[in-house]
Amino acid sequence: MAFNEQMNVGGRTIAAQLAQRWPQTRVIALPGRLRGDLLGPWGRNLCNRYGTDAVDRVRRRLPPALTAISPVLTAKDWLPVFTQVLVTEAIVDEFLAGEMGALYPLLVEDTRASLSRVHLLLARSLGAARAFKHATNSFGKVYDRGTAAIAIDKRRARMTFSGHPLFEHPTWRQLQLFALRLFLDLAGTPGEAAGEDAGPEGFVAIATWG
């Protein structure tokens, strides 16, 4: 599957933007919370892949507010909204030599391992368009701020995120593009994912498929 990273942000590509991380002080100032199942059994997956000290290695890279983060998070857990991006960046730095693109195959592997054969077949039967609609409808259940809206025209889905400074964060944006790719992969549908800057507190993620 092709992955289009040519997102214009002030004349730069998304790859250039992603190389410039926010200072941690700016990240932890982000307001709001997110639901724990966005990270799920992140620590258990790491330990299975990298050894029993994997969680401790990630925790050492996190700010004090997250140094006791549970290795398994569920829908009952609510955490600071910056948790997702800081844990992601810590994993990428600790295990993937800072290469964000190397994270995607691990996300696919962990997602497939967490789904039963029935759920995998269901994902294929739903198709890309219905999967994107479901994800957008669920957005308000996992983030307590900001909105997401979707427009689908034939074989193109345009997801617009607005109303939260989190949506400007480069790593968060990359995770949304990974999510689009993952939906397409689970649906067994060849396609592309790309992004567009939408100004302050906004981002647009676009999926196209054949």
Summary of the structure (lengths in Angstrom):
residues: 210
radius of gyration: 16.5
end to end distance: 11.0
largest distance: 47.0
contacts: 640
relative contact order: 0.17
helix: 50%
strand: 18%
